[in-house]
């Protein structure tokens, strides 16, 4: 078993895992700091939680728990499963691998956000007492697009670093 150096994660070499799980673990390790930053911003008294509440509100206590803990863990699962699908032996260029990872992870994030948005609007209903219905949807969709765009940029960075680590392995 190769010993690896400090540039490689010795923990990965010490575990007996398949190549695809190693690729998933690289994605997980690279994405972990981003997930921690997201959790910190949600639990810190800032306006970040309000942006996420416009997409889906699970009640005062449930929202912080979901967006601060469950969603970042779900995001790490998305990164792990997407990272497992990076094929090192393909004849794709570096940029094609990064783009494939980024696109796949972003599509999964978009699907989750749309599911949460529609599920919240169906379960909790739409309050139109003060704000017109069009404004509620418009503002929610703007927040959704902003978070998806931010997620796409972060996924590209994570994909870049993950593919770079995989190629060095």
Secondary structure, 3 states (H helix, E strand, C coil): CCCCCCCCCHHHHHCCCCHHHHHHHHHHHHHHHHHHHHHHHHHCCCCHHHHHHHHCCCCHHHHHHHHHHHHHHHHHHHHHHHHHCCCCCCCCCHHHHHHHHHHHHHHHHHHHHHHHHHHHHHHHCCCCCCCCHHHHHHHHHHHHHHHHHHHHHHHHHHHHHHHHHHHHC
